Amino acid sequence: MNNTQSVSLKIVEKVAKREQVSPEELRPPLHSVIDTDALDSLYQSTISDRRSPEVEFEYKGYTVTVDSTGDVDIRHQVSTVEPTKQSCDPL
């Protein structure tokens, strides 16, 4: 991906690839989960010494992380729910 590509487009492309669908087929669309205009503007600074923040959010079962350089990392969310414990009756 080139550096002129918007962060939101990078995210959509990576998630679509993981889901094995075209970017247009992703539901819900990314903009319904996060303000994509605001996200993209964070990483379009024309001030060379300004450092963008790291952003992390959840989308379609993935944790999406955008680092300060605009690189995008997509990870499956790990369930925090403990498995149910079943009691075993002794024979």
PyMOL Python script that loads the backbone (N, CA, C, O; Angstrom):
from pymol import cmd

cmd.read_pdbstr("""\
ATOM      1  N   MET A   1       0.841  -1.183   0.000  1.00  0.00           N
ATOM      2  CA  MET A   1       0.000   0.000   0.000  1.00  0.00           C
ATOM      3  C   MET A   1       0.879   1.235   0.000  1.00  0.00           C
ATOM      4  O   MET A   1       1.927   1.259   0.645  1.00  0.00           O
ATOM      5  N   ASN A   2       0.464   2.237  -0.706  1.00  0.00           N
ATOM      6  CA  ASN A   2       1.316   3.418  -0.750  1.00  0.00           C
ATOM      7  C   ASN A   2       0.961   4.383   0.362  1.00  0.00           C
ATOM      8  O   ASN A   2      -0.096   4.265   0.981  1.00  0.00           O
ATOM      9  N   ASN A   3       1.846   5.343   0.619  1.00  0.00           N
ATOM     10  CA  ASN A   3       1.684   6.258   1.735  1.00  0.00           C
ATOM     11  C   ASN A   3       0.609   7.311   1.499  1.00  0.00           C
ATOM     12  O   ASN A   3       0.170   7.951   2.454  1.00  0.00           O
ATOM     13  N   THR A   4       0.169   7.510   0.250  1.00  0.00           N
ATOM     14  CA  THR A   4      -0.857   8.503  -0.021  1.00  0.00           C
ATOM     15  C   THR A   4      -2.258   7.929   0.163  1.00  0.00           C
ATOM     16  O   THR A   4      -3.236   8.673   0.091  1.00  0.00           O
ATOM     17  N   GLN A   5      -2.374   6.656   0.391  1.00  0.00           N
ATOM     18  CA  GLN A   5      -3.662   6.017   0.610  1.00  0.00           C
ATOM     19  C   GLN A   5      -4.176   6.381   2.004  1.00  0.00           C
ATOM     20  O   GLN A   5      -3.411   6.385   2.969  1.00  0.00           O
ATOM     21  N   SER A   6      -5.458   6.684   2.106  1.00  0.00           N
ATOM     22  CA  SER A   6      -6.012   7.062   3.403  1.00  0.00           C
ATOM     23  C   SER A   6      -5.966   5.892   4.376  1.00  0.00           C
ATOM     24  O   SER A   6      -6.004   4.730   3.971  1.00  0.00           O
ATOM     25  N   VAL A   7      -5.884   6.211   5.651  1.00  0.00           N
ATOM     26  CA  VAL A   7      -5.845   5.192   6.693  1.00  0.00           C
ATOM     27  C   VAL A   7      -7.130   4.367   6.662  1.00  0.00           C
ATOM     28  O   VAL A   7      -7.087   3.143   6.792  1.00  0.00           O
ATOM     29  N   SER A   8      -8.266   5.031   6.492  1.00  0.00           N
ATOM     30  CA  SER A   8      -9.531   4.290   6.486  1.00  0.00           C
ATOM     31  C   SER A   8      -9.590   3.310   5.319  1.00  0.00           C
ATOM     32  O   SER A   8     -10.130   2.214   5.472  1.00  0.00           O
ATOM     33  N   LEU A   9      -9.059   3.668   4.181  1.00  0.00           N
ATOM     34  CA  LEU A   9      -9.035   2.753   3.046  1.00  0.00           C
ATOM     35  C   LEU A   9      -8.095   1.581   3.311  1.00  0.00           C
ATOM     36  O   LEU A   9      -8.398   0.451   2.927  1.00  0.00           O
ATOM     37  N   LYS A  10      -6.958   1.835   3.961  1.00  0.00           N
ATOM     38  CA  LYS A  10      -6.052   0.745   4.345  1.00  0.00           C
ATOM     39  C   LYS A  10      -6.775  -0.264   5.243  1.00  0.00           C
ATOM     40  O   LYS A  10      -6.648  -1.476   5.068  1.00  0.00           O
ATOM     41  N   ILE A  11      -7.531   0.261   6.203  1.00  0.00           N
ATOM     42  CA  ILE A  11      -8.262  -0.599   7.134  1.00  0.00           C
ATOM     43  C   ILE A  11      -9.288  -1.442   6.396  1.00  0.00           C
ATOM     44  O   ILE A  11      -9.361  -2.654   6.594  1.00  0.00           O
ATOM     45  N   VAL A  12     -10.073  -0.806   5.552  1.00  0.00           N
ATOM     46  CA  VAL A  12     -11.107  -1.521   4.799  1.00  0.00           C
ATOM     47  C   VAL A  12     -10.488  -2.616   3.938  1.00  0.00           C
ATOM     48  O   VAL A  12     -11.005  -3.732   3.891  1.00  0.00           O
ATOM     49  N   GLU A  13      -9.399  -2.311   3.267  1.00  0.00           N
ATOM     50  CA  GLU A  13      -8.751  -3.307   2.411  1.00  0.00           C
ATOM     51  C   GLU A  13      -8.209  -4.486   3.212  1.00  0.00           C
ATOM     52  O   GLU A  13      -8.349  -5.636   2.795  1.00  0.00           O
ATOM     53  N   LYS A  14      -7.593  -4.209   4.355  1.00  0.00           N
ATOM     54  CA  LYS A  14      -7.042  -5.299   5.170  1.00  0.00           C
ATOM     55  C   LYS A  14      -8.137  -6.184   5.749  1.00  0.00           C
ATOM     56  O   LYS A  14      -8.013  -7.408   5.737  1.00  0.00           O
ATOM     57  N   VAL A  15      -9.209  -5.578   6.254  1.00  0.00           N
ATOM     58  CA  VAL A  15     -10.305  -6.369   6.818  1.00  0.00           C
ATOM     59  C   VAL A  15     -10.995  -7.166   5.718  1.00  0.00           C
ATOM     60  O   VAL A  15     -11.319  -8.337   5.916  1.00  0.00           O
ATOM     61  N   ALA A  16     -11.221  -6.556   4.580  1.00  0.00           N
ATOM     62  CA  ALA A  16     -11.856  -7.265   3.462  1.00  0.00           C
ATOM     63  C   ALA A  16     -11.020  -8.465   3.033  1.00  0.00           C
ATOM     64  O   ALA A  16     -11.564  -9.529   2.737  1.00  0.00           O
ATOM     65  N   LYS A  17      -9.709  -8.297   3.000  1.00  0.00           N
ATOM     66  CA  LYS A  17      -8.833  -9.408   2.644  1.00  0.00           C
ATOM     67  C   LYS A  17      -8.966 -10.543   3.651  1.00  0.00           C
ATOM     68  O   LYS A  17      -9.048 -11.710   3.266  1.00  0.00           O
ATOM     69  N   ARG A  18      -8.988 -10.208   4.939  1.00  0.00           N
ATOM     70  CA  ARG A  18      -9.145 -11.229   5.986  1.00  0.00           C
ATOM     71  C   ARG A  18     -10.496 -11.932   5.884  1.00  0.00           C
ATOM     72  O   ARG A  18     -10.598 -13.138   6.110  1.00  0.00           O
ATOM     73  N   GLU A  19     -11.528 -11.167   5.540  1.00  0.00           N
ATOM     74  CA  GLU A  19     -12.879 -11.711   5.431  1.00  0.00           C
ATOM     75  C   GLU A  19     -13.128 -12.381   4.074  1.00  0.00           C
ATOM     76  O   GLU A  19     -14.160 -13.017   3.861  1.00  0.00           O
ATOM     77  N   GLN A  20     -12.174 -12.227   3.174  1.00  0.00           N
ATOM     78  CA  GLN A  20     -12.253 -12.784   1.822  1.00  0.00           C
ATOM     79  C   GLN A  20     -13.467 -12.274   1.053  1.00  0.00           C
ATOM     80  O   GLN A  20     -14.190 -13.036   0.412  1.00  0.00           O
ATOM     81  N   VAL A  21     -13.668 -10.954   1.140  1.00  0.00           N
ATOM     82  CA  VAL A  21     -14.728 -10.285   0.395  1.00  0.00           C
ATOM     83  C   VAL A  21     -14.143  -9.021  -0.220  1.00  0.00           C
ATOM     84  O   VAL A  21     -13.028  -8.618   0.110  1.00  0.00           O
ATOM     85  N   SER A  22     -14.894  -8.408  -1.105  1.00  0.00           N
ATOM     86  CA  SER A  22     -14.439  -7.131  -1.651  1.00  0.00           C
ATOM     87  C   SER A  22     -14.716  -6.043  -0.615  1.00  0.00           C
ATOM     88  O   SER A  22     -15.625  -6.192   0.201  1.00  0.00           O
ATOM     89  N   PRO A  23     -13.958  -4.967  -0.634  1.00  0.00           N
ATOM     90  CA  PRO A  23     -14.175  -3.885   0.336  1.00  0.00           C
ATOM     91  C   PRO A  23     -15.620  -3.361   0.338  1.00  0.00           C
ATOM     92  O   PRO A  23     -16.141  -2.975   1.385  1.00  0.00           O
ATOM     93  N   GLU A  24     -16.251  -3.351  -0.813  1.00  0.00           N
ATOM     94  CA  GLU A  24     -17.626  -2.854  -0.922  1.00  0.00           C
ATOM     95  C   GLU A  24     -18.627  -3.761  -0.214  1.00  0.00           C
ATOM     96  O   GLU A  24     -19.731  -3.324   0.113  1.00  0.00           O
ATOM     97  N   GLU A  25     -18.254  -5.021   0.027  1.00  0.00           N
ATOM     98  CA  GLU A  25     -19.157  -5.980   0.645  1.00  0.00           C
ATOM     99  C   GLU A  25     -19.112  -5.970   2.177  1.00  0.00           C
ATOM    100  O   GLU A  25     -19.936  -6.625   2.815  1.00  0.00           O
ATOM    101  N   LEU A  26     -18.180  -5.251   2.769  1.00  0.00           N
ATOM    102  CA  LEU A  26     -18.076  -5.233   4.233  1.00  0.00           C
ATOM    103  C   LEU A  26     -19.312  -4.596   4.855  1.00  0.00           C
ATOM    104  O   LEU A  26     -19.726  -3.503   4.467  1.00  0.00           O
ATOM    105  N   ARG A  27     -19.891  -5.291   5.820  1.00  0.00           N
ATOM    106  CA  ARG A  27     -21.051  -4.806   6.554  1.00  0.00           C
ATOM    107  C   ARG A  27     -20.819  -5.012   8.030  1.00  0.00           C
ATOM    108  O   ARG A  27     -20.448  -6.121   8.415  1.00  0.00           O
ATOM    109  N   PRO A  28     -21.006  -4.046   8.870  1.00  0.00           N
ATOM    110  CA  PRO A  28     -21.377  -2.678   8.536  1.00  0.00           C
ATOM    111  C   PRO A  28     -20.190  -1.956   7.908  1.00  0.00           C
ATOM    112  O   PRO A  28     -19.043  -2.367   8.084  1.00  0.00           O
ATOM    113  N   PRO A  29     -20.466  -0.884   7.179  1.00  0.00           N
ATOM    114  CA  PRO A  29     -19.350  -0.117   6.613  1.00  0.00           C
ATOM    115  C   PRO A  29     -18.534   0.525   7.734  1.00  0.00           C
ATOM    116  O   PRO A  29     -19.060   0.821   8.806  1.00  0.00           O
ATOM    117  N   LEU A  30     -17.261   0.732   7.475  1.00  0.00           N
ATOM    118  CA  LEU A  30     -16.358   1.280   8.486  1.00  0.00           C
ATOM    119  C   LEU A  30     -16.865   2.595   9.060  1.00  0.00           C
ATOM    120  O   LEU A  30     -16.739   2.830  10.262  1.00  0.00           O
ATOM    121  N   HIS A  31     -17.436   3.457   8.221  1.00  0.00           N
ATOM    122  CA  HIS A  31     -17.882   4.771   8.704  1.00  0.00           C
ATOM    123  C   HIS A  31     -19.032   4.693   9.703  1.00  0.00           C
ATOM    124  O   HIS A  31     -19.344   5.686  10.359  1.00  0.00           O
ATOM    125  N   SER A  32     -19.664   3.532   9.829  1.00  0.00           N
ATOM    126  CA  SER A  32     -20.720   3.396  10.837  1.00  0.00           C
ATOM    127  C   SER A  32     -20.144   3.039  12.211  1.00  0.00           C
ATOM    128  O   SER A  32     -20.859   3.050  13.213  1.00  0.00           O
ATOM    129  N   VAL A  33     -18.831   2.718  12.246  1.00  0.00           N
ATOM    130  CA  VAL A  33     -18.161   2.326  13.486  1.00  0.00           C
ATOM    131  C   VAL A  33     -17.256   3.433  14.011  1.00  0.00           C
ATOM    132  O   VAL A  33     -17.113   3.604  15.222  1.00  0.00           O
ATOM    133  N   ILE A  34     -16.645   4.181  13.099  1.00  0.00           N
ATOM    134  CA  ILE A  34     -15.711   5.247  13.487  1.00  0.00           C
ATOM    135  C   ILE A  34     -15.830   6.376  12.471  1.00  0.00           C
ATOM    136  O   ILE A  34     -16.149   6.139  11.306  1.00  0.00           O
ATOM    137  N   ASP A  35     -15.575   7.588  12.910  1.00  0.00           N
ATOM    138  CA  ASP A  35     -15.611   8.746  12.020  1.00  0.00           C
ATOM    139  C   ASP A  35     -14.380   8.683  11.119  1.00  0.00           C
ATOM    140  O   ASP A  35     -13.285   9.071  11.525  1.00  0.00           O
ATOM    141  N   THR A  36     -14.568   8.194   9.899  1.00  0.00           N
ATOM    142  CA  THR A  36     -13.432   7.982   8.991  1.00  0.00           C
ATOM    143  C   THR A  36     -12.787   9.296   8.550  1.00  0.00           C
ATOM    144  O   THR A  36     -11.579   9.337   8.313  1.00  0.00           O
ATOM    145  N   ASP A  37     -13.572  10.368   8.438  1.00  0.00           N
ATOM    146  CA  ASP A  37     -12.986  11.662   8.072  1.00  0.00           C
ATOM    147  C   ASP A  37     -12.036  12.137   9.161  1.00  0.00           C
ATOM    148  O   ASP A  37     -10.937  12.608   8.870  1.00  0.00           O
ATOM    149  N   ALA A  38     -12.459  12.013  10.419  1.00  0.00           N
ATOM    150  CA  ALA A  38     -11.600  12.420  11.539  1.00  0.00           C
ATOM    151  C   ALA A  38     -10.360  11.525  11.619  1.00  0.00           C
ATOM    152  O   ALA A  38      -9.250  12.009  11.839  1.00  0.00           O
ATOM    153  N   LEU A  39     -10.558  10.224  11.441  1.00  0.00           N
ATOM    154  CA  LEU A  39      -9.433   9.282  11.476  1.00  0.00           C
ATOM    155  C   LEU A  39      -8.408   9.630  10.405  1.00  0.00           C
ATOM    156  O   LEU A  39      -7.214   9.725  10.689  1.00  0.00           O
ATOM    157  N   ASP A  40      -8.873   9.818   9.182  1.00  0.00           N
ATOM    158  CA  ASP A  40      -7.960  10.154   8.085  1.00  0.00           C
ATOM    159  C   ASP A  40      -7.247  11.486   8.323  1.00  0.00           C
ATOM    160  O   ASP A  40      -6.068  11.627   7.997  1.00  0.00           O
ATOM    161  N   SER A  41      -7.955  12.456   8.888  1.00  0.00           N
ATOM    162  CA  SER A  41      -7.328  13.772   9.110  1.00  0.00           C
ATOM    163  C   SER A  41      -6.215  13.711  10.152  1.00  0.00           C
ATOM    164  O   SER A  41      -5.285  14.516  10.109  1.00  0.00           O
ATOM    165  N   LEU A  42      -6.299  12.761  11.088  1.00  0.00           N
ATOM    166  CA  LEU A  42      -5.224  12.608  12.080  1.00  0.00           C
ATOM    167  C   LEU A  42      -3.894  12.247  11.428  1.00  0.00           C
ATOM    168  O   LEU A  42      -2.831  12.598  11.938  1.00  0.00           O
ATOM    169  N   TYR A  43      -3.956  11.554  10.314  1.00  0.00           N
ATOM    170  CA  TYR A  43      -2.743  11.047   9.663  1.00  0.00           C
ATOM    171  C   TYR A  43      -2.401  11.790   8.374  1.00  0.00           C
ATOM    172  O   TYR A  43      -1.545  11.339   7.613  1.00  0.00           O
ATOM    173  N   GLN A  44      -3.053  12.915   8.120  1.00  0.00           N
ATOM    174  CA  GLN A  44      -2.773  13.704   6.923  1.00  0.00           C
ATOM    175  C   GLN A  44      -2.109  15.027   7.248  1.00  0.00           C
ATOM    176  O   GLN A  44      -2.224  15.983   6.482  1.00  0.00           O
ATOM    177  N   SER A  45      -1.430  15.093   8.354  1.00  0.00           N
ATOM    178  CA  SER A  45      -0.812  16.335   8.788  1.00  0.00           C
ATOM    179  C   SER A  45       0.229  16.812   7.781  1.00  0.00           C
ATOM    180  O   SER A  45       1.016  16.018   7.266  1.00  0.00           O
ATOM    181  N   THR A  46       0.227  18.090   7.512  1.00  0.00           N
ATOM    182  CA  THR A  46       1.258  18.676   6.655  1.00  0.00           C
ATOM    183  C   THR A  46       2.417  19.217   7.482  1.00  0.00           C
ATOM    184  O   THR A  46       3.429  19.651   6.932  1.00  0.00           O
ATOM    185  N   ILE A  47       2.270  19.190   8.788  1.00  0.00           N
ATOM    186  CA  ILE A  47       3.340  19.641   9.675  1.00  0.00           C
ATOM    187  C   ILE A  47       4.248  18.444   9.942  1.00  0.00           C
ATOM    188  O   ILE A  47       3.827  17.475  10.574  1.00  0.00           O
ATOM    189  N   SER A  48       5.482  18.504   9.467  1.00  0.00           N
ATOM    190  CA  SER A  48       6.368  17.344   9.504  1.00  0.00           C
ATOM    191  C   SER A  48       6.742  16.895  10.914  1.00  0.00           C
ATOM    192  O   SER A  48       7.000  15.712  11.131  1.00  0.00           O
ATOM    193  N   ASP A  49       6.774  17.817  11.873  1.00  0.00           N
ATOM    194  CA  ASP A  49       7.190  17.420  13.220  1.00  0.00           C
ATOM    195  C   ASP A  49       6.011  17.037  14.118  1.00  0.00           C
ATOM    196  O   ASP A  49       6.202  16.673  15.279  1.00  0.00           O
ATOM    197  N   ARG A  50       4.806  17.120  13.581  1.00  0.00           N
ATOM    198  CA  ARG A  50       3.633  16.720  14.375  1.00  0.00           C
ATOM    199  C   ARG A  50       3.525  15.201  14.365  1.00  0.00           C
ATOM    200  O   ARG A  50       3.609  14.569  13.311  1.00  0.00           O
ATOM    201  N   ARG A  51       3.342  14.630  15.529  1.00  0.00           N
ATOM    202  CA  ARG A  51       3.244  13.179  15.662  1.00  0.00           C
ATOM    203  C   ARG A  51       1.782  12.799  15.873  1.00  0.00           C
ATOM    204  O   ARG A  51       1.123  13.330  16.766  1.00  0.00           O
ATOM    205  N   SER A  52       1.277  11.885  15.056  1.00  0.00           N
ATOM    206  CA  SER A  52      -0.104  11.430  15.183  1.00  0.00           C
ATOM    207  C   SER A  52      -0.216  10.441  16.334  1.00  0.00           C
ATOM    208  O   SER A  52       0.752   9.750  16.651  1.00  0.00           O
ATOM    209  N   PRO A  53      -1.374  10.366  16.957  1.00  0.00           N
ATOM    210  CA  PRO A  53      -1.560   9.432  18.064  1.00  0.00           C
ATOM    211  C   PRO A  53      -1.744   8.007  17.555  1.00  0.00           C
ATOM    212  O   PRO A  53      -1.967   7.787  16.365  1.00  0.00           O
ATOM    213  N   GLU A  54      -1.650   7.050  18.459  1.00  0.00           N
ATOM    214  CA  GLU A  54      -2.017   5.679  18.122  1.00  0.00           C
ATOM    215  C   GLU A  54      -3.514   5.551  18.383  1.00  0.00           C
ATOM    216  O   GLU A  54      -4.016   6.005  19.412  1.00  0.00           O
ATOM    217  N   VAL A  55      -4.215   4.933  17.447  1.00  0.00           N
ATOM    218  CA  VAL A  55      -5.663   4.764  17.565  1.00  0.00           C
ATOM    219  C   VAL A  55      -5.962   3.274  17.542  1.00  0.00           C
ATOM    220  O   VAL A  55      -5.397   2.530  16.740  1.00  0.00           O
ATOM    221  N   GLU A  56      -6.864   2.840  18.436  1.00  0.00           N
ATOM    222  CA  GLU A  56      -7.253   1.438  18.469  1.00  0.00           C
ATOM    223  C   GLU A  56      -8.762   1.352  18.657  1.00  0.00           C
ATOM    224  O   GLU A  56      -9.333   2.048  19.496  1.00  0.00           O
ATOM    225  N   PHE A  57      -9.405   0.493  17.869  1.00  0.00           N
ATOM    226  CA  PHE A  57     -10.849   0.310  17.989  1.00  0.00           C
ATOM    227  C   PHE A  57     -11.213  -1.072  17.470  1.00  0.00           C
ATOM    228  O   PHE A  57     -10.384  -1.763  16.877  1.00  0.00           O
ATOM    229  N   GLU A  58     -12.454  -1.465  17.696  1.00  0.00           N
ATOM    230  CA  GLU A  58     -12.929  -2.777  17.269  1.00  0.00           C
ATOM    231  C   GLU A  58     -13.806  -2.630  16.034  1.00  0.00           C
ATOM    232  O   GLU A  58     -14.605  -1.699  15.923  1.00  0.00           O
ATOM    233  N   TYR A  59     -13.637  -3.573  15.108  1.00  0.00           N
ATOM    234  CA  TYR A  59     -14.436  -3.575  13.881  1.00  0.00           C
ATOM    235  C   TYR A  59     -14.537  -4.996  13.356  1.00  0.00           C
ATOM    236  O   TYR A  59     -13.521  -5.629  13.070  1.00  0.00           O
ATOM    237  N   LYS A  60     -15.744  -5.495  13.228  1.00  0.00           N
ATOM    238  CA  LYS A  60     -16.035  -6.806  12.645  1.00  0.00           C
ATOM    239  C   LYS A  60     -15.276  -7.958  13.304  1.00  0.00           C
ATOM    240  O   LYS A  60     -14.831  -8.884  12.626  1.00  0.00           O
ATOM    241  N   GLY A  61     -15.134  -7.897  14.624  1.00  0.00           N
ATOM    242  CA  GLY A  61     -14.447  -8.977  15.333  1.00  0.00           C
ATOM    243  C   GLY A  61     -12.935  -8.853  15.330  1.00  0.00           C
ATOM    244  O   GLY A  61     -12.237  -9.788  15.721  1.00  0.00           O
ATOM    245  N   TYR A  62     -12.424  -7.719  14.895  1.00  0.00           N
ATOM    246  CA  TYR A  62     -10.987  -7.464  14.870  1.00  0.00           C
ATOM    247  C   TYR A  62     -10.663  -6.264  15.748  1.00  0.00           C
ATOM    248  O   TYR A  62     -11.482  -5.361  15.918  1.00  0.00           O
ATOM    249  N   THR A  63      -9.467  -6.271  16.298  1.00  0.00           N
ATOM    250  CA  THR A  63      -8.923  -5.086  16.939  1.00  0.00           C
ATOM    251  C   THR A  63      -8.053  -4.413  15.893  1.00  0.00           C
ATOM    252  O   THR A  63      -7.096  -5.002  15.389  1.00  0.00           O
ATOM    253  N   VAL A  64      -8.395  -3.180  15.575  1.00  0.00           N
ATOM    254  CA  VAL A  64      -7.673  -2.405  14.564  1.00  0.00           C
ATOM    255  C   VAL A  64      -6.798  -1.404  15.295  1.00  0.00           C
ATOM    256  O   VAL A  64      -7.281  -0.630  16.122  1.00  0.00           O
ATOM    257  N   THR A  65      -5.499  -1.424  14.984  1.00  0.00           N
ATOM    258  CA  THR A  65      -4.567  -0.472  15.579  1.00  0.00           C
ATOM    259  C   THR A  65      -3.882   0.299  14.470  1.00  0.00           C
ATOM    260  O   THR A  65      -3.346  -0.285  13.528  1.00  0.00           O
ATOM    261  N   VAL A  66      -3.904   1.617  14.591  1.00  0.00           N
ATOM    262  CA  VAL A  66      -3.189   2.494  13.656  1.00  0.00           C
ATOM    263  C   VAL A  66      -2.107   3.173  14.469  1.00  0.00           C
ATOM    264  O   VAL A  66      -2.401   3.903  15.416  1.00  0.00           O
ATOM    265  N   ASP A  67      -0.837   2.932  14.098  1.00  0.00           N
ATOM    266  CA  ASP A  67       0.258   3.532  14.878  1.00  0.00           C
ATOM    267  C   ASP A  67       0.503   4.972  14.457  1.00  0.00           C
ATOM    268  O   ASP A  67      -0.168   5.487  13.563  1.00  0.00           O
ATOM    269  N   SER A  68       1.451   5.608  15.092  1.00  0.00           N
ATOM    270  CA  SER A  68       1.706   7.030  14.860  1.00  0.00           C
ATOM    271  C   SER A  68       2.166   7.348  13.447  1.00  0.00           C
ATOM    272  O   SER A  68       2.105   8.503  13.024  1.00  0.00           O
ATOM    273  N   THR A  69       2.627   6.336  12.707  1.00  0.00           N
ATOM    274  CA  THR A  69       3.058   6.564  11.323  1.00  0.00           C
ATOM    275  C   THR A  69       1.949   6.278  10.318  1.00  0.00           C
ATOM    276  O   THR A  69       2.121   6.511   9.121  1.00  0.00           O
ATOM    277  N   GLY A  70       0.803   5.771  10.799  1.00  0.00           N
ATOM    278  CA  GLY A  70      -0.295   5.448   9.897  1.00  0.00           C
ATOM    279  C   GLY A  70      -0.320   3.999   9.462  1.00  0.00           C
ATOM    280  O   GLY A  70      -1.170   3.609   8.662  1.00  0.00           O
ATOM    281  N   ASP A  71       0.615   3.178   9.984  1.00  0.00           N
ATOM    282  CA  ASP A  71       0.593   1.744   9.675  1.00  0.00           C
ATOM    283  C   ASP A  71      -0.583   1.103  10.393  1.00  0.00           C
ATOM    284  O   ASP A  71      -0.894   1.446  11.533  1.00  0.00           O
ATOM    285  N   VAL A  72      -1.233   0.165   9.707  1.00  0.00           N
ATOM    286  CA  VAL A  72      -2.438  -0.477  10.216  1.00  0.00           C
ATOM    287  C   VAL A  72      -2.160  -1.933  10.558  1.00  0.00           C
ATOM    288  O   VAL A  72      -1.567  -2.667   9.768  1.00  0.00           O
ATOM    289  N   ASP A  73      -2.597  -2.343  11.753  1.00  0.00           N
ATOM    290  CA  ASP A  73      -2.479  -3.731  12.188  1.00  0.00           C
ATOM    291  C   ASP A  73      -3.878  -4.226  12.524  1.00  0.00           C
ATOM    292  O   ASP A  73      -4.637  -3.547  13.215  1.00  0.00           O
ATOM    293  N   ILE A  74      -4.215  -5.418  12.028  1.00  0.00           N
ATOM    294  CA  ILE A  74      -5.524  -6.027  12.259  1.00  0.00           C
ATOM    295  C   ILE A  74      -5.300  -7.335  13.002  1.00  0.00           C
ATOM    296  O   ILE A  74      -4.549  -8.196  12.542  1.00  0.00           O
ATOM    297  N   ARG A  75      -5.962  -7.487  14.170  1.00  0.00           N
ATOM    298  CA  ARG A  75      -5.859  -8.735  14.946  1.00  0.00           C
ATOM    299  C   ARG A  75      -7.247  -9.206  15.320  1.00  0.00           C
ATOM    300  O   ARG A  75      -8.136  -8.401  15.599  1.00  0.00           O
ATOM    301  N   HIS A  76      -7.429 -10.548  15.325  1.00  0.00           N
ATOM    302  CA  HIS A  76      -8.698 -11.097  15.808  1.00  0.00           C
ATOM    303  C   HIS A  76      -8.841 -10.738  17.271  1.00  0.00           C
ATOM    304  O   HIS A  76      -7.867 -10.768  18.022  1.00  0.00           O
ATOM    305  N   GLN A  77     -10.057 -10.398  17.678  1.00  0.00           N
ATOM    306  CA  GLN A  77     -10.299 -10.123  19.088  1.00  0.00           C
ATOM    307  C   GLN A  77     -10.246 -11.425  19.851  1.00  0.00           C
ATOM    308  O   GLN A  77     -10.675 -12.468  19.358  1.00  0.00           O
ATOM    309  N   VAL A  78      -9.720 -11.357  21.051  1.00  0.00           N
ATOM    310  CA  VAL A  78      -9.662 -12.518  21.929  1.00  0.00           C
ATOM    311  C   VAL A  78     -10.838 -12.412  22.880  1.00  0.00           C
ATOM    312  O   VAL A  78     -11.055 -11.371  23.500  1.00  0.00           O
ATOM    313  N   SER A  79     -11.581 -13.472  22.991  1.00  0.00           N
ATOM    314  CA  SER A  79     -12.737 -13.483  23.874  1.00  0.00           C
ATOM    315  C   SER A  79     -12.274 -13.366  25.317  1.00  0.00           C
ATOM    316  O   SER A  79     -11.328 -14.036  25.733  1.00  0.00           O
ATOM    317  N   THR A  80     -12.945 -12.510  26.077  1.00  0.00           N
ATOM    318  CA  THR A  80     -12.610 -12.354  27.486  1.00  0.00           C
ATOM    319  C   THR A  80     -13.577 -13.142  28.369  1.00  0.00           C
ATOM    320  O   THR A  80     -13.484 -13.099  29.596  1.00  0.00           O
ATOM    321  N   VAL A  81     -14.484 -13.843  27.751  1.00  0.00           N
ATOM    322  CA  VAL A  81     -15.453 -14.635  28.499  1.00  0.00           C
ATOM    323  C   VAL A  81     -14.831 -15.980  28.834  1.00  0.00           C
ATOM    324  O   VAL A  81     -14.330 -16.685  27.959  1.00  0.00           O
ATOM    325  N   GLU A  82     -14.870 -16.321  30.112  1.00  0.00           N
ATOM    326  CA  GLU A  82     -14.307 -17.611  30.525  1.00  0.00           C
ATOM    327  C   GLU A  82     -15.273 -18.707  30.122  1.00  0.00           C
ATOM    328  O   GLU A  82     -16.488 -18.511  30.156  1.00  0.00           O
ATOM    329  N   PRO A  83     -14.742 -19.862  29.738  1.00  0.00           N
ATOM    330  CA  PRO A  83     -15.638 -20.959  29.392  1.00  0.00           C
ATOM    331  C   PRO A  83     -16.436 -21.389  30.614  1.00  0.00           C
ATOM    332  O   PRO A  83     -15.979 -21.274  31.752  1.00  0.00           O
ATOM    333  N   THR A  84     -17.632 -21.885  30.352  1.00  0.00           N
ATOM    334  CA  THR A  84     -18.457 -22.326  31.471  1.00  0.00           C
ATOM    335  C   THR A  84     -17.885 -23.583  32.066  1.00  0.00           C
ATOM    336  O   THR A  84     -17.384 -24.460  31.363  1.00  0.00           O
ATOM    337  N   LYS A  85     -17.970 -23.653  33.368  1.00  0.00           N
ATOM    338  CA  LYS A  85     -17.448 -24.835  34.067  1.00  0.00           C
ATOM    339  C   LYS A  85     -18.608 -25.791  34.315  1.00  0.00           C
ATOM    340  O   LYS A  85     -19.667 -25.392  34.803  1.00  0.00           O
ATOM    341  N   GLN A  86     -18.398 -27.018  33.983  1.00  0.00           N
ATOM    342  CA  GLN A  86     -19.414 -28.030  34.214  1.00  0.00           C
ATOM    343  C   GLN A  86     -18.955 -28.920  35.358  1.00  0.00           C
ATOM    344  O   GLN A  86     -17.803 -29.348  35.419  1.00  0.00           O
ATOM    345  N   SER A  87     -19.880 -29.180  36.251  1.00  0.00           N
ATOM    346  CA  SER A  87     -19.496 -30.062  37.355  1.00  0.00           C
ATOM    347  C   SER A  87     -19.645 -31.508  36.902  1.00  0.00           C
ATOM    348  O   SER A  87     -20.525 -31.857  36.116  1.00  0.00           O
ATOM    349  N   CYS A  88     -18.778 -32.302  37.414  1.00  0.00           N
ATOM    350  CA  CYS A  88     -18.816 -33.727  37.105  1.00  0.00           C
ATOM    351  C   CYS A  88     -19.217 -34.477  38.371  1.00  0.00           C
ATOM    352  O   CYS A  88     -18.586 -34.339  39.418  1.00  0.00           O
ATOM    353  N   ASP A  89     -20.253 -35.254  38.256  1.00  0.00           N
ATOM    354  CA  ASP A  89     -20.676 -36.070  39.396  1.00  0.00           C
ATOM    355  C   ASP A  89     -19.819 -37.306  39.468  1.00  0.00           C
ATOM    356  O   ASP A  89     -19.607 -37.971  38.454  1.00  0.00           O
ATOM    357  N   PRO A  90     -19.316 -37.633  40.660  1.00  0.00           N
ATOM    358  CA  PRO A  90     -18.532 -38.859  40.776  1.00  0.00           C
ATOM    359  C   PRO A  90     -19.431 -40.070  40.542  1.00  0.00           C
ATOM    360  O   PRO A  90     -20.617 -40.048  40.869  1.00  0.00           O
ATOM    361  N   LEU A  91     -18.869 -41.088  39.993  1.00  0.00           N
ATOM    362  CA  LEU A  91     -19.634 -42.306  39.720  1.00  0.00           C
ATOM    363  C   LEU A  91     -19.902 -43.098  40.941  1.00  0.00           C
ATOM    364  O   LEU A  91     -20.536 -44.151  40.867  1.00  0.00           O
TER     365      LEU A  91
END
""", "prot")
cmd.dss("prot")
cmd.show_as("cartoon", "prot")
cmd.util.cbc("prot")
cmd.orient("prot")
